[in-house]
């Protein structure tokens, strides 16, 4: 076996065929649903596993064992491990807070004080608020997904629309939050101030958010939906979610939030006799097992991404974009296209930003694009990418938590599409020197 550092640093010259595993996954995952009419037929993990084996069969310069080492290095990336831990903690919190009656009480309380036809719009706004405060879209989805499911059950609204509103809201905050890993990555790599990047982003995404509010209200109002059950709630059972909201507002770490929320949920459940001490381990085990699939998916996707990089797929993307960039506006579109293609290849917006950042900085310097604008474009286009791919972490986690498929949720992801429209308009109207 080659030296470990040499092996992990190795990268082939640009090679379009290195992207084949990604296309294989898309064909299997999407194509099977189109052909059979059943988008639940092909398990997501199976599609990713087949794509991984395709990646392992490429590049005859290395042994199978050496390619496994590279794949494992991708799975061990700090962002991937962090994501998996968040998934598992979120699963435990969700299971315990649901058993403690937190979800039902929170939904009933919300529906008792706001009009039912504002419920879906409210999910979007809650997602915006929580994600902006927490800095994590996946954590936001994990917290709100059970609420979205219960609101759907009680009102009759399409569950895909309800969880779609949550995902849209989660992506709003993930893009803007001061503590989001995407924000930190974009700012640090481009060398600008956090506040400047926030202001640049806010001007672009605010119109998209306002239009999204209007769309969700329009498609969910005027219907004869009424809450189909008695709206009974216990204020004590709402405390875990209030803790999440308040903690997020004050910038508490997501791990502390989910861990503290789980402990409080256990105490609330015992106090209200929703379950007894003997049920706690069973509930936590159920919560953990419910997130195994999405955790495995995150690991498999990271393995594929590492092999695509080694085989020259990322270099092909970099060279393809670099060779077509020209002028001030063209440079901005180049930065956007670069990170968007990286996101399609990695299915992770943070990793996409980190990979695209060096060339983006070079493009920005060449065409006199400010650092804050470059950082803003990296963050926004990577968020757009997460809303356009059915295998992104946000959609996959939303699907896993609601027993839906990403493809039935995607028609309701208005916000990422509107973000794309707004950022394109923003670039077209931009003037050099801004």
Protein Blocks (a to p, Z undefined) as FASTA:
>chain_A
ZZfklmmmpccdddfklmmmmmmmmmmmmmmmmmnopaklpgfklmmmmmmmmmmmgojl
bcfklmmmmmmmmmmpmklmmmmmmmmmmmmmmmmmmmnommmmmmmmmmmmpcfklmmm
mmmmmmmmmmmmnopaklmmmmmmmmmmmmmmmnopafklmmmmmmmmmmmmmmmomkbf
klmmmmmmnopafklmmmmmmmmmmmmmmmmmmmmmmmmgoiacdcfbdcdddfklmmmm
mmmmmmmmnopafklmmmmmmmmmmmmmmmnomacfklmmmmmmmmmmmmmmmmmmmmmm
mmmmmmmmmnommmmmmmmmmmmggcjklmmmmmmmmmmmmmmmnopaklmmmmmmmmmm
mmmmmnopafklmmmmmmmmmmmmmmmpckbfklmmmmmmnopafklmmmmmmmlmmmmm
mmmmmmmmpcehZZ
